[in-house]
């Protein structure tokens, strides 16, 4: 009888991602699942910042600011320059939308 292999995902989520990263991931899933414009507007500056930077973290960007390093860390990063980070066109468009929202709100 072949033994069933357990999924590695709970271990990865438990060890690698903290609660903050898990929550940021949930924000990303909601955003990419077709978040309405009014719901997107309701996001705080902090939530927008976390969502935007989560895309970069997940793709291997090495953060430069104290705030981002403190929140996300740089473990496993590969890309020193933002432009070198491999992101899909859809993700880059979402990042541009987030930056526009941040600018309109006067976020840091």
HELIX and SHEET records of a PDB file:
HELIX    1   1 UNK A    9  UNK A   15  1                                   7    
HELIX    2   2 UNK A   19  UNK A   32  1                                  14    
HELIX    3   3 UNK A   37  UNK A   41  1                                   5    
HELIX    4   4 UNK A   45  UNK A   59  1                                  15    
HELIX    5   5 UNK A   66  UNK A   72  1                                   7    
HELIX    6   6 UNK A   82  UNK A   84  5                                   3    
HELIX    7   7 UNK A   89  UNK A  105  1                                  17    
END                                                                             
